[in-house]
Amino acid sequence: MTQPTTSLPATATTATAAPSTSRPGTTGACPLAAIGGGATEVTAKPGDFDGNRVADTLRAYKLTGQWHLRVELAGGTSGGDLVVPDVDPATGLKAVGGFNIDENLADEAFAIVGSGASTTEVAIFTFTNCKLARVTANGRTIVFVIGATAQRRSGLSCVTGTALQVLSATAPPNTGTPFTASRTTFDLVGSDLVQANTSPPEMYGLDDPRLAPFARFDCGSLSLS
């Protein structure tokens, strides 16, 4: 699938992070209209999107030809709704759930936006002051490609309340050549990812169990299936 998005290379230039600040919690009412009739391909997963330790719902659906991602705070009458334009029509938009990757108490929202023959594409969203916003990298829309091909491995790992790690491993087309692997850590500042560091490259053979995370989605109990 071709999308107007940017993958996040492990060799990206290190950026200087802004001073770390907690995003303000969502306060007050967030009026949310009912979806209404005609919504199709609905998926829903839990998360704590306002940080009050009460389970909320992340819902994805299609309505009048548009894909929507929706946070429904506990009770279902408050939250936020966002149209997501860059969704693979063959895959559709699917809710994955919430996981906290920054120092704010609220979870970030994860959703599947596309897939390939052996990969899954994931986008992340923040929910602040009644609004969902797409997580970016240096201000540009970003998807995370997770999976494995003959010469490439791509993984994503969440560090609770701290950071996000992009795992990347590549090998030349020669059979039996080890993979060169590295992990790049990003801090979430507002809704933008800022690179913190990249690990030194390591070499792993195809059968090395240490290579497995480099094709895996690892964010707590969240699942892409």
N, C-alpha and C positions, 0 to 999 in steps of 0.2 A: 504494500500500500504506500502511496506517495502522500505525504502530509506536509503542511507548512510548519513543521516543527523542527526542533533542534535536539539531537541526541547529546548526551553529556559525556564527552571523551575523558578518559582517565588522565590524559596528558594535558588537560586544559591549564592555561596559565593561572597561577595562584593569584587570587584577588585579595585585597585587604579588607577584612571584615569591619563593619561598623560596630560601634560599641553595642554589646549585647543588652537588649531590653526585652522584657516580657510583653507580649501582646496583651492589651487590656481584655479582660473577660467580657463576654456579651452580657450586657445589662439591659434591664427594661424589656418591654414587649417587642417581639419581632413578628408582627402579624403575617400569617401565611395562608393564602387562599387554598381551598381544596383543589386537587388536580382536576377533578371533573371527569365526565365521561369521555371515552375515546382514547384514553391512554393505553398503550400496548407495551409489550416486552419489559415489564416492570420487574426490577430486582431490588431487594432491600437487605441491608446488613446493619448491625449495631455499631455504636461508637458513642463517646462522650464529647460532644462537639462544643459545649459551653463550659466544660470544666467543673461542673457541680456534682460530679460523681453519681449522676443519675443517667441511666441508659437512654440515648437518643437513637434516631434512625437515619441512615443514609439510604436514599432511594433514587434509583435511576429509572427513566422511562422515556418513551417516545410519544410525542403528541403533535399532530398536524405536521408531520414530516421533520420535526426537530427533536434532538436528544436533550434531555434535561437531567441535571443532577440536583438533588434536593436534600437539605438537612431539615428533618422534622424533630424539633426539640420535644422532650417528654410531654405527652399530652396531645401532640399532633397538630395544634393550631398555631404554632409559632415556629420560626426557622428562616430558611432562605432557599431560593431556587435560582439556578443558573443554566442558561442554554450553553451546551458544549458543542461547538461547530465541527471540530476535526475528529470525527468518529468514523471508524471503518464501518461502512454499511454492512459488510459481510459478517462482522463480529458484533456490532452494536455496543452500546454503553452498558457496563455492568458494575453495580456497586460491589466494592470489596470490603469496606468497613473503615473504622477509625483506629488510628494509632498515634501516640504522642511522640513527635520527633524533635520538639524544641522545648525550651524551658517554661513555656506557658502550660497551664494545667489542661487546656483543651486538646482534644485529639485533632490531627489532620485527617482529611478524608481521602481515601484511595479508591480509584475506579479504573477498570479496564476500558481502554479506548480503541484497541485494535489487536490484531494478531497476524502472524505469518505461519509458514509451514511448521516451524518448530520454536516459535517465539511468541511472547505475549507482551503487549505494550500497555504500560500503566501511567496514569497521570495522578498528580497529588493536588489537593485543594485545601485552602485554609478557610475557616469560618470565623469571622470577626465582625462585631457590630452589625449583626443580622445579615451579613453578606458572604456568599461563597466567592473565593478568588482563586484562580489557577496559580499554582506554584510555578515560578519562572527561574531561569538561570541567566544572570546578567541581563535581566529584563526581557528575555526571549522565552517564548513558549517551549516547554520541554516535555518529552515523553521518555520513559525509561523502558528500554527493550530488555526483556528477561528471557533467557533460554540458551540453546546451544546449537551450533552448526559444526561442520567438520573442522573449521579453522578458527572459530570464534566462540567465546563464552561471555555471557553478560548476566550479572547478578545485581540484586539490590538488597541492602541490609539496613534495618532501622536500629539505631542505638537509643534506647528508651530515654526520652527527655533530654537528649544531647545532640544527636546528629544523624545524618544519612550517609551511608557508604555506597558508592558505585563500584562494583567489582568487574574487572575486565581482564580477559585472557585471550591471547591470539597465538596462532602457530602458522608457520609457512606451509605451503601445500605439500610438503614432503611427508610421506607416511612415517610415523614413529618419531617425528621431531617434537620435542617438549614444547609446552605452552609457556609463554612469558606472561605472568600474571601480576596485577597490582590492584590496590584498593585506594580510592580517592574519597576523602571525607569532606562533607559539605555541612556547613551550619545554615540553618534557616533563619534569615533575618527578615521579619515581616512575612512576605510571601515570596522572597527571592533567595535562591541558594547561593551561598558564598563559599568558595573553595577554601578549606583549612589546610589540608596537607595531602600528599600522595605517598604511599608506602614504597620502599625500594622494590624493584621488580624481583620476582622469584620464578624459578623454573619448575614446572610440574609435568610429569609424564601423563599420558592419557588415562592410565589406570590409577593414578595417584588419588587417594580419597580426599586430599586437601584441595583438589581442583573442583570438587562437587559444589561448594558454595558459589562458585563463579558462574553458575547457570541457574541460580536459585533465588526465589523471593523469600526473604526471611524477615518478617515484621510481626513478631509475636505469634498470635493465633490466626492471623489473617491468612486467607488462602485464595489462590487465583482459580481454583477449580469450582 
